Amino acid sequence: MKTLLLALLPALLAIVTSIATPARAAEKDSRVFEMRTYYAPEGKLDALNARFRDHTLALFQKHGITSIGYWVPVENKDNKLVYVLAYPSREARETSWKNFFADPAWKQAREASERDGKLVAKVEQRFLTTTDFSRFSETSTKPATASSPRVFELRTYTTTPGNLQALHARFRDHTMDLFAKHGMTNLFYWQLMPDQQGAENTLVYLLSHASVDAAKASFDAFRADPAWTAARNASEQKAGGSLTAPNGVESLFLLPTDYSPLR
């Protein structure tokens, strides 16, 4: 009997340890993200989308660049394409893009697509990392129904001086759960990397909704929720005022392209 107990001791200790130790929280996404916005010349957006669909995405994958999502604004008077990529590190990013630009397949695709003129007039880019409360899940990548793709909302907050961490705390402890309560899907929450302009006071995040009207209804219900009012008032009292600067909330509704991994 004593021999049997000694043999079983390691297994018994493992069981006790697993009961006594809470499950580890999901590890923070350590990747570097790049948000790129392309402005196409008038009449060239369809050709730009075709080049991404037929060539660029596959070449990105070939060179170690992960495509997260590709979108166009619901109201797109500036012919924009917004997309997000991910890399293991900034150094990996530089290596991947160097190899991508040098790839003969890319050079051929670019030259063929630009016979009648350039497809991109201007490029904007931002480098980001996820906040410690970002909870993106691969199960969030699919629309509710194939015939009715989701609408995405890219929101950018500019904080009052010194209040970015207070804003993070409010999202972490209150806002995200209240968003979910009122029918919004939390996808990514990002902060700008330290070398980016506005890094000390900017939060960028991505939500999805069933539609633009559903988004507006959800936000109306959220703003009327007493739990939100209490959380906002407590956070602003502690900070001595609003956590966001005047006109410091920007919202852009986006539709996924037909080739976007995140739809």
Contacts in CASP RR format, 6 or more apart in sequence:
PFRMAT RR
TARGET T0000
AUTHOR 0000-0000-0000
METHOD contacts of the structure
MODEL  1
MKTLLLALLPALLAIVTSIATPARAAEKDSRVFEMRTYYAPEGKLDALNA
RFRDHTLALFQKHGITSIGYWVPVENKDNKLVYVLAYPSREARETSWKNF
FADPAWKQAREASERDGKLVAKVEQRFLTTTDFSRFSETSTKPATASSPR
VFELRTYTTTPGNLQALHARFRDHTMDLFAKHGMTNLFYWQLMPDQQGAE
NTLVYLLSHASVDAAKASFDAFRADPAWTAARNASEQKAGGSLTAPNGVE
SLFLLPTDYSPLR
26 135 0 8 1.000
28 130 0 8 1.000
28 132 0 8 1.000
28 134 0 8 1.000
29 130 0 8 1.000
29 134 0 8 1.000
29 136 0 8 1.000
30 129 0 8 1.000
31 66 0 8 1.000
31 86 0 8 1.000
31 87 0 8 1.000
31 88 0 8 1.000
31 129 0 8 1.000
31 130 0 8 1.000
32 86 0 8 1.000
32 87 0 8 1.000
32 88 0 8 1.000
32 89 0 8 1.000
32 90 0 8 1.000
32 92 0 8 1.000
32 93 0 8 1.000
32 127 0 8 1.000
32 128 0 8 1.000
32 129 0 8 1.000
32 193 0 8 1.000
33 68 0 8 1.000
33 84 0 8 1.000
33 85 0 8 1.000
33 86 0 8 1.000
33 87 0 8 1.000
33 127 0 8 1.000
33 128 0 8 1.000
33 129 0 8 1.000
33 130 0 8 1.000
33 188 0 8 1.000
33 190 0 8 1.000
34 84 0 8 1.000
34 85 0 8 1.000
34 86 0 8 1.000
34 87 0 8 1.000
34 93 0 8 1.000
34 125 0 8 1.000
34 126 0 8 1.000
34 127 0 8 1.000
34 128 0 8 1.000
35 82 0 8 1.000
35 83 0 8 1.000
35 84 0 8 1.000
35 125 0 8 1.000
35 126 0 8 1.000
35 128 0 8 1.000
35 190 0 8 1.000
35 204 0 8 1.000
36 82 0 8 1.000
36 83 0 8 1.000
36 84 0 8 1.000
36 85 0 8 1.000
36 123 0 8 1.000
36 124 0 8 1.000
36 125 0 8 1.000
37 80 0 8 1.000
37 81 0 8 1.000
37 82 0 8 1.000
37 123 0 8 1.000
37 124 0 8 1.000
37 125 0 8 1.000
38 48 0 8 1.000
38 80 0 8 1.000
38 81 0 8 1.000
38 82 0 8 1.000
38 83 0 8 1.000
38 120 0 8 1.000
38 122 0 8 1.000
38 123 0 8 1.000
39 78 0 8 1.000
39 79 0 8 1.000
39 80 0 8 1.000
39 120 0 8 1.000
39 121 0 8 1.000
39 122 0 8 1.000
39 123 0 8 1.000
40 47 0 8 1.000
40 48 0 8 1.000
40 79 0 8 1.000
40 80 0 8 1.000
40 81 0 8 1.000
40 119 0 8 1.000
40 120 0 8 1.000
40 121 0 8 1.000
41 79 0 8 1.000
41 117 0 8 1.000
41 118 0 8 1.000
41 119 0 8 1.000
41 121 0 8 1.000
42 79 0 8 1.000
43 79 0 8 1.000
44 79 0 8 1.000
44 117 0 8 1.000
44 118 0 8 1.000
44 119 0 8 1.000
45 72 0 8 1.000
45 76 0 8 1.000
45 79 0 8 1.000
45 81 0 8 1.000
47 113 0 8 1.000
47 119 0 8 1.000
48 81 0 8 1.000
48 113 0 8 1.000
48 119 0 8 1.000
48 120 0 8 1.000
49 81 0 8 1.000
49 257 0 8 1.000
49 259 0 8 1.000
50 113 0 8 1.000
51 109 0 8 1.000
51 110 0 8 1.000
51 113 0 8 1.000
51 119 0 8 1.000
52 70 0 8 1.000
52 81 0 8 1.000
52 83 0 8 1.000
52 257 0 8 1.000
52 259 0 8 1.000
53 257 0 8 1.000
53 258 0 8 1.000
53 259 0 8 1.000
54 109 0 8 1.000
55 105 0 8 1.000
55 106 0 8 1.000
55 109 0 8 1.000
55 113 0 8 1.000
56 106 0 8 1.000
56 109 0 8 1.000
57 67 0 8 1.000
57 259 0 8 1.000
59 100 0 8 1.000
59 103 0 8 1.000
59 105 0 8 1.000
59 106 0 8 1.000
59 109 0 8 1.000
60 66 0 8 1.000
60 67 0 8 1.000
60 85 0 8 1.000
60 96 0 8 1.000
60 100 0 8 1.000
61 67 0 8 1.000
62 103 0 8 1.000
63 96 0 8 1.000
63 97 0 8 1.000
63 99 0 8 1.000
63 100 0 8 1.000
63 103 0 8 1.000
64 87 0 8 1.000
64 92 0 8 1.000
64 96 0 8 1.000
65 85 0 8 1.000
65 86 0 8 1.000
65 87 0 8 1.000
65 93 0 8 1.000
65 96 0 8 1.000
65 97 0 8 1.000
65 100 0 8 1.000
66 85 0 8 1.000
66 86 0 8 1.000
66 87 0 8 1.000
67 83 0 8 1.000
67 84 0 8 1.000
67 85 0 8 1.000
67 260 0 8 1.000
67 261 0 8 1.000
68 83 0 8 1.000
68 84 0 8 1.000
68 85 0 8 1.000
68 86 0 8 1.000
68 261 0 8 1.000
68 262 0 8 1.000
69 83 0 8 1.000
69 84 0 8 1.000
69 256 0 8 1.000
69 260 0 8 1.000
69 261 0 8 1.000
69 262 0 8 1.000
70 81 0 8 1.000
70 82 0 8 1.000
70 83 0 8 1.000
70 256 0 8 1.000
70 257 0 8 1.000
70 259 0 8 1.000
70 260 0 8 1.000
71 81 0 8 1.000
71 82 0 8 1.000
71 83 0 8 1.000
71 152 0 8 1.000
71 154 0 8 1.000
71 254 0 8 1.000
71 255 0 8 1.000
71 256 0 8 1.000
71 257 0 8 1.000
71 260 0 8 1.000
72 80 0 8 1.000
72 81 0 8 1.000
72 82 0 8 1.000
72 254 0 8 1.000
72 255 0 8 1.000
72 257 0 8 1.000
73 80 0 8 1.000
73 82 0 8 1.000
73 252 0 8 1.000
73 253 0 8 1.000
73 254 0 8 1.000
73 255 0 8 1.000
74 151 0 8 1.000
74 212 0 8 1.000
74 253 0 8 1.000
74 254 0 8 1.000
74 255 0 8 1.000
75 253 0 8 1.000
81 257 0 8 1.000
82 154 0 8 1.000
82 252 0 8 1.000
82 254 0 8 1.000
83 260 0 8 1.000
84 188 0 8 1.000
87 93 0 8 1.000
87 96 0 8 1.000
90 127 0 8 1.000
90 193 0 8 1.000
100 106 0 8 1.000
113 119 0 8 1.000
126 192 0 8 1.000
126 196 0 8 1.000
126 204 0 8 1.000
127 192 0 8 1.000
127 193 0 8 1.000
127 195 0 8 1.000
127 196 0 8 1.000
128 190 0 8 1.000
128 191 0 8 1.000
128 192 0 8 1.000
128 193 0 8 1.000
128 196 0 8 1.000
128 204 0 8 1.000
129 190 0 8 1.000
129 191 0 8 1.000
129 193 0 8 1.000
130 136 0 8 1.000
130 188 0 8 1.000
130 189 0 8 1.000
130 190 0 8 1.000
130 191 0 8 1.000
131 168 0 8 1.000
131 171 0 8 1.000
131 172 0 8 1.000
131 189 0 8 1.000
131 190 0 8 1.000
131 191 0 8 1.000
131 203 0 8 1.000
132 168 0 8 1.000
132 172 0 8 1.000
133 168 0 8 1.000
133 171 0 8 1.000
133 172 0 8 1.000
133 176 0 8 1.000
133 189 0 8 1.000
134 188 0 8 1.000
134 189 0 8 1.000
134 190 0 8 1.000
135 176 0 8 1.000
135 186 0 8 1.000
136 186 0 8 1.000
136 187 0 8 1.000
136 188 0 8 1.000
140 185 0 8 1.000
140 187 0 8 1.000
140 208 0 8 1.000
141 261 0 8 1.000
141 262 0 8 1.000
141 263 0 8 1.000
142 263 0 8 1.000
143 149 0 8 1.000
143 150 0 8 1.000
143 263 0 8 1.000
144 150 0 8 1.000
144 210 0 8 1.000
148 210 0 8 1.000
149 255 0 8 1.000
149 256 0 8 1.000
149 263 0 8 1.000
150 185 0 8 1.000
150 208 0 8 1.000
150 209 0 8 1.000
150 210 0 8 1.000
150 256 0 8 1.000
150 263 0 8 1.000
151 208 0 8 1.000
151 209 0 8 1.000
151 210 0 8 1.000
151 211 0 8 1.000
151 212 0 8 1.000
151 214 0 8 1.000
151 215 0 8 1.000
151 253 0 8 1.000
151 254 0 8 1.000
151 255 0 8 1.000
152 187 0 8 1.000
152 206 0 8 1.000
152 207 0 8 1.000
152 208 0 8 1.000
152 209 0 8 1.000
152 253 0 8 1.000
152 254 0 8 1.000
152 255 0 8 1.000
152 256 0 8 1.000
152 262 0 8 1.000
153 206 0 8 1.000
153 207 0 8 1.000
153 208 0 8 1.000
153 209 0 8 1.000
153 215 0 8 1.000
153 251 0 8 1.000
153 252 0 8 1.000
153 253 0 8 1.000
153 254 0 8 1.000
154 204 0 8 1.000
154 205 0 8 1.000
154 206 0 8 1.000
154 251 0 8 1.000
154 252 0 8 1.000
154 254 0 8 1.000
155 204 0 8 1.000
155 205 0 8 1.000
155 206 0 8 1.000
155 207 0 8 1.000
155 249 0 8 1.000
155 250 0 8 1.000
155 251 0 8 1.000
155 252 0 8 1.000
156 202 0 8 1.000
156 203 0 8 1.000
156 204 0 8 1.000
156 249 0 8 1.000
156 250 0 8 1.000
157 167 0 8 1.000
157 202 0 8 1.000
157 203 0 8 1.000
157 204 0 8 1.000
157 205 0 8 1.000
157 244 0 8 1.000
157 248 0 8 1.000
157 249 0 8 1.000
157 250 0 8 1.000
158 198 0 8 1.000
158 201 0 8 1.000
158 202 0 8 1.000
158 244 0 8 1.000
158 245 0 8 1.000
158 248 0 8 1.000
158 249 0 8 1.000
159 166 0 8 1.000
159 167 0 8 1.000
159 201 0 8 1.000
159 202 0 8 1.000
159 203 0 8 1.000
159 243 0 8 1.000
159 244 0 8 1.000
159 245 0 8 1.000
160 201 0 8 1.000
160 239 0 8 1.000
160 241 0 8 1.000
160 242 0 8 1.000
160 243 0 8 1.000
160 244 0 8 1.000
160 245 0 8 1.000
161 201 0 8 1.000
162 200 0 8 1.000
162 201 0 8 1.000
163 201 0 8 1.000
163 239 0 8 1.000
163 243 0 8 1.000
164 191 0 8 1.000
164 200 0 8 1.000
164 201 0 8 1.000
164 202 0 8 1.000
164 203 0 8 1.000
166 235 0 8 1.000
166 238 0 8 1.000
166 239 0 8 1.000
166 243 0 8 1.000
167 203 0 8 1.000
167 235 0 8 1.000
167 243 0 8 1.000
167 244 0 8 1.000
168 191 0 8 1.000
168 203 0 8 1.000
169 235 0 8 1.000
170 231 0 8 1.000
170 232 0 8 1.000
170 235 0 8 1.000
170 243 0 8 1.000
171 189 0 8 1.000
171 203 0 8 1.000
171 205 0 8 1.000
173 231 0 8 1.000
174 227 0 8 1.000
174 228 0 8 1.000
174 231 0 8 1.000
175 228 0 8 1.000
175 231 0 8 1.000
176 186 0 8 1.000
176 189 0 8 1.000
178 222 0 8 1.000
178 225 0 8 1.000
178 227 0 8 1.000
178 228 0 8 1.000
178 231 0 8 1.000
179 186 0 8 1.000
179 207 0 8 1.000
179 218 0 8 1.000
179 222 0 8 1.000
180 186 0 8 1.000
181 222 0 8 1.000
181 225 0 8 1.000
182 218 0 8 1.000
182 219 0 8 1.000
182 221 0 8 1.000
182 222 0 8 1.000
182 225 0 8 1.000
183 209 0 8 1.000
183 214 0 8 1.000
183 218 0 8 1.000
184 207 0 8 1.000
184 208 0 8 1.000
184 209 0 8 1.000
184 215 0 8 1.000
184 218 0 8 1.000
184 219 0 8 1.000
184 222 0 8 1.000
185 207 0 8 1.000
185 208 0 8 1.000
185 209 0 8 1.000
186 205 0 8 1.000
186 207 0 8 1.000
187 205 0 8 1.000
187 206 0 8 1.000
187 207 0 8 1.000
187 208 0 8 1.000
187 262 0 8 1.000
188 205 0 8 1.000
188 206 0 8 1.000
189 203 0 8 1.000
189 204 0 8 1.000
189 205 0 8 1.000
189 206 0 8 1.000
190 203 0 8 1.000
190 204 0 8 1.000
190 205 0 8 1.000
191 199 0 8 1.000
191 202 0 8 1.000
191 203 0 8 1.000
191 204 0 8 1.000
192 198 0 8 1.000
192 199 0 8 1.000
192 202 0 8 1.000
192 204 0 8 1.000
193 199 0 8 1.000
201 245 0 8 1.000
207 215 0 8 1.000
209 215 0 8 1.000
209 218 0 8 1.000
212 253 0 8 1.000
215 253 0 8 1.000
222 228 0 8 1.000
235 243 0 8 1.000
236 242 0 8 1.000
236 243 0 8 1.000
256 262 0 8 1.000
256 263 0 8 1.000
END
